[in-house]
Structures are given as C-alpha cells and as structure tokens.
Amino acid sequence: MRPNNKWKGGRRKADSKWEESLQKGVLKKCEHHPSPIEYVIEHNYTPDFKHKDIYIESKGRFMDRAEATKYVWIRKRLKKNEELVFLFQKPNCAFPHAKKRKDGTRLTHAEWAEKNNFRWFTEETIEEIL
C-alpha cells in the first residue's frame, strides 16, 4: 500500500478524501455511488486478413495493454461461426509493460493470446488454417 493511500485502508467508501468530505458535507443529501450506468464506446475494427470465417490479425507486437484488450471486446462482437486469430511475428516477444515474474521472465505475446483464449500462429504455422 502506498503511503498516500493509507487513509483508505478499507474503512472508507469514498474514492478520495475530497469525495469523502463532499459526502459528509455539501452533498450529504445526495445518494453516494448510485447504481452504475453502463456505457459503450463504439469503434470500428478492420481486420488485417480474412479467410472464410476466420479473421487474422497480424502483429509484430502490441504497443500497450489497451491495444491488446480491444481484441477481447472485438471477439465478443463476432458471430458464433467467426473467429479472430493472431499471426505473431515474434510470439515470444515480451508483452509491453509486463512485470517481471519471480523467475525474471515476462508475459509473452503468445502467453497473452493463450490466457485470453485466442489461437495464435506464426508464418510457419498459419498454413494449418488456410
């Protein structure tokens, strides 16, 4: 726990000291943390390649975790018979900003794909689905 977050310590239900003072002060008549409001940010995705019902995303490397996470959301929008797979240039390349494990290694692109239930291929193995 970072020193400046000690005030939280699980005792308070506010996100910050200021929010807590508002909750107890000028906004005490307001409902605090009401039911969440669901929202969706619409985007369009153009796959790199398509073969039958398989979308192929070719990746040299992910730039950041947000870029990688978008593919999880894209997959949710695919039809049942469609699939998104990855063609990695360097599947054993470390995932950007991945923390070092106890053994000194970092999460790789291939491990990220497997962890998120994506099939992945290299130029040598992509023929399996073509």
C-alpha positions as CSV (number, residue, x, y, z in Angstrom):
1,M,0.0,0.0,0.0
2,R,1.4,3.4,-1.0
3,P,1.8,5.9,1.9
4,N,-0.6,8.4,0.5
5,N,-3.4,5.8,0.2
6,K,-3.2,4.7,3.9
7,W,-6.2,6.9,4.7
8,K,-8.4,4.5,2.7
9,G,-7.4,1.3,4.4
10,G,-10.7,-0.3,3.7
11,R,-12.5,1.9,6.2
12,R,-13.9,4.5,3.9
13,K,-16.2,4.1,1.0
14,A,-15.1,7.2,-0.9
15,D,-12.7,7.3,-3.8
16,S,-10.7,10.2,-2.3
17,K,-10.5,12.4,0.8
18,W,-12.3,15.2,-1.1
19,E,-15.1,12.9,-2.2
20,E,-15.5,11.8,1.4
21,S,-15.7,15.4,2.6
22,L,-18.4,16.1,0.0
23,Q,-20.3,13.0,1.0
24,K,-20.3,14.2,4.6
25,G,-20.7,17.9,3.8
26,V,-22.4,19.8,1.0
27,L,-23.6,16.6,-0.8
28,K,-24.8,14.7,2.2
29,K,-28.4,14.7,0.9
30,C,-27.3,13.0,-2.3
31,E,-27.1,9.3,-3.0
32,H,-23.5,8.3,-2.9
33,H,-22.3,5.8,-5.5
34,P,-25.7,5.0,-7.0
35,S,-26.3,2.1,-9.4
36,P,-23.7,2.0,-12.2
37,I,-24.6,3.4,-15.7
38,E,-23.5,1.0,-18.4
39,Y,-22.0,2.7,-21.5
40,V,-20.3,1.5,-24.7
41,I,-17.8,3.4,-26.8
42,E,-18.4,2.4,-30.4
43,H,-15.5,1.7,-32.6
44,N,-14.9,0.0,-36.0
45,Y,-12.3,-2.6,-36.5
46,T,-10.8,-3.6,-39.8
47,P,-9.1,-6.9,-39.6
48,D,-5.8,-7.4,-41.4
49,F,-6.9,-10.5,-43.3
50,K,-9.9,-12.8,-43.6
51,H,-10.0,-16.5,-44.6
52,K,-13.6,-17.9,-44.7
53,D,-14.9,-17.2,-41.2
54,I,-11.5,-16.5,-39.6
55,Y,-10.2,-13.0,-39.1
56,I,-6.4,-12.9,-38.9
57,E,-4.7,-10.1,-37.1
58,S,-1.0,-9.8,-37.9
59,K,1.0,-8.4,-35.0
60,G,4.7,-7.5,-34.8
61,R,4.0,-6.5,-31.2
62,F,1.3,-4.8,-29.1
63,M,2.0,-1.2,-28.2
64,D,0.2,-1.4,-24.9
65,R,-2.3,-3.4,-22.9
66,A,-5.2,-1.2,-24.1
67,E,-4.5,-2.2,-27.6
68,A,-4.5,-5.9,-26.7
69,T,-7.6,-5.6,-24.6
70,K,-9.6,-4.2,-27.6
71,Y,-9.4,-7.6,-29.3
72,V,-11.2,-9.2,-26.3
73,W,-14.0,-6.8,-27.0
74,I,-13.9,-7.3,-30.7
75,R,-14.3,-11.1,-30.2
76,K,-17.5,-10.5,-28.2
77,R,-19.0,-8.9,-31.3
78,L,-18.2,-11.7,-33.7
79,K,-20.8,-14.2,-34.9
80,K,-20.8,-17.7,-33.4
81,N,-19.2,-19.2,-36.5
82,E,-16.5,-16.4,-36.7
83,E,-13.1,-16.4,-35.0
84,L,-10.3,-13.9,-34.5
85,V,-6.8,-15.4,-34.5
86,F,-3.3,-13.8,-34.3
87,L,-0.4,-14.1,-36.6
88,F,2.6,-13.1,-34.5
89,Q,5.9,-12.1,-36.0
90,K,7.7,-12.8,-32.7
91,P,5.3,-14.7,-30.4
92,N,7.9,-14.9,-27.6
93,C,8.4,-11.2,-27.5
94,A,7.7,-9.7,-24.1
95,F,4.3,-8.1,-23.7
96,P,4.7,-4.3,-23.3
97,H,5.0,-3.1,-19.7
98,A,4.6,-6.7,-18.4
99,K,6.0,-7.0,-14.9
100,K,8.9,-9.4,-14.3
101,R,8.0,-12.7,-12.8
102,K,9.9,-14.2,-9.9
103,D,12.0,-16.2,-12.4
104,G,12.8,-13.0,-14.3
105,T,10.7,-13.7,-17.4
106,R,7.9,-11.5,-18.6
107,L,4.5,-12.4,-20.2
108,T,4.9,-13.0,-23.9
109,H,2.5,-12.2,-26.7
110,A,1.8,-15.9,-27.2
111,E,1.1,-16.4,-23.5
112,W,-1.3,-13.4,-23.6
113,A,-3.2,-14.9,-26.5
114,E,-3.5,-18.3,-24.7
115,K,-4.5,-16.7,-21.5
116,N,-7.3,-14.9,-23.4
117,N,-8.3,-18.0,-25.4
118,F,-7.1,-16.8,-28.7
119,R,-5.5,-19.1,-31.2
120,W,-2.2,-17.8,-32.5
121,F,0.2,-18.7,-35.3
122,T,3.5,-17.8,-36.9
123,E,4.2,-17.5,-40.6
124,E,5.4,-21.1,-40.4
125,T,2.2,-22.5,-38.8
126,I,-0.6,-20.3,-40.3
127,E,-1.0,-22.9,-43.1
128,E,-2.9,-25.0,-40.6
129,I,-6.0,-22.9,-41.0
130,L,-5.6,-21.8,-44.7
